[in-house]
Amino acid sequence: MLLVEDDELNREIATALLEKIGISVDSVEDGTDAVERMNEVDADRYDLIFMDIQMPKMDGYMTTREIRTLKNNKKANIPIVAMTADVLKN
C-alpha cells in the first residue's frame, strides 16, 4: 500500500497502525512524490493508495487526477482512499 501524507507524525501513526494489522506500507510526503513513485514502480506493487487531501505542493485531488492519467491501465485505476484531518492551528 502507498500512503501519501505530508505530516510526518500522521505518516508515522498511520504506518504503525497499518503495519500492526499486517499491511506492507510505503509512504511519500506529497502528491508530486506519489505520482513519481507510481510512474517508477511495477504495476503490481500496490493494491491501494491512502491519500491525504490537504497537502501543500500537490493536493490529493490533483494527485489523483494525475495518477488517473498514467499510461498503465492498472496503475491508473488503483483504488484511492481519501483521508484528511481538519486541524486547527493555535
C-alpha positions as CSV (number, residue, x, y, z in Angstrom):
1,M,0.0,0.0,0.0
2,L,1.1,3.5,-0.7
3,L,0.5,6.2,2.0
4,V,0.6,9.8,0.8
5,E,0.7,12.2,3.8
6,D,2.6,15.5,4.3
7,D,2.6,15.5,8.1
8,E,5.4,13.3,9.5
9,L,3.6,12.4,12.7
10,N,0.4,11.4,10.8
11,R,2.6,9.3,8.4
12,E,4.2,7.5,11.3
13,I,1.0,6.8,13.1
14,A,-0.8,5.6,10.0
15,T,2.1,3.4,9.0
16,A,2.4,1.9,12.5
17,L,-1.4,1.1,12.6
18,L,-1.4,-0.4,9.1
19,E,1.7,-2.5,9.7
20,K,0.3,-3.7,13.0
21,I,-2.5,-5.4,11.0
22,G,-0.1,-6.9,8.5
23,I,-0.2,-4.4,5.7
24,S,3.1,-3.5,4.0
25,V,3.3,0.3,3.7
26,D,5.5,2.6,1.6
27,S,5.0,6.3,2.2
28,V,5.7,9.6,0.5
29,E,5.1,13.1,1.8
30,D,3.4,14.8,-1.1
31,G,1.5,14.4,-4.3
32,T,4.4,15.0,-6.6
33,D,6.3,12.2,-4.9
34,A,3.3,9.9,-5.2
35,V,2.9,10.5,-9.0
36,E,6.7,9.9,-9.4
37,R,6.5,6.7,-7.3
38,M,3.6,5.4,-9.3
39,N,5.5,6.0,-12.5
40,E,8.5,4.2,-11.3
41,V,7.1,1.0,-9.6
42,D,5.8,-2.2,-11.2
43,A,2.1,-2.2,-11.8
44,D,1.6,-4.9,-9.2
45,R,3.5,-3.1,-6.4
46,Y,0.5,-1.5,-4.7
47,D,-3.2,-2.6,-4.3
48,L,-4.3,0.7,-2.7
49,I,-3.3,4.3,-2.0
50,F,-4.3,6.2,1.1
51,M,-4.2,9.8,0.0
52,D,-4.2,12.9,2.2
53,I,-6.4,15.6,0.5
54,Q,-4.8,18.7,2.0
55,M,-1.1,18.8,1.0
56,P,0.9,22.0,0.1
57,K,2.7,21.1,-3.1
58,M,0.1,19.0,-4.9
59,D,-3.2,18.2,-3.1
60,G,-4.9,14.9,-3.1
61,Y,-7.4,15.8,-5.7
62,M,-4.7,16.9,-8.3
63,T,-2.6,13.9,-7.4
64,T,-5.5,11.5,-8.0
65,R,-6.2,13.2,-11.4
66,E,-2.5,12.8,-12.4
67,I,-2.5,9.1,-11.3
68,R,-5.7,8.5,-13.3
69,T,-3.8,9.7,-16.5
70,L,-1.0,7.2,-16.2
71,K,-0.4,5.1,-19.3
72,N,-0.5,1.8,-17.5
73,N,-4.2,0.9,-17.0
74,K,-3.7,-1.0,-13.7
75,K,-1.8,1.9,-12.2
76,A,-4.3,4.5,-13.5
77,N,-7.2,2.6,-11.9
78,I,-5.7,1.8,-8.5
79,P,-8.2,2.3,-5.7
80,I,-7.5,5.6,-3.9
81,V,-9.0,6.3,-0.4
82,A,-9.1,9.9,0.5
83,M,-8.3,10.9,4.1
84,T,-7.9,14.2,5.8
85,A,-7.6,15.7,9.3
86,D,-9.0,19.2,9.7
87,V,-6.6,20.5,12.2
88,L,-6.9,24.0,13.6
89,K,-3.7,25.8,14.3
90,N,-3.5,27.8,17.6
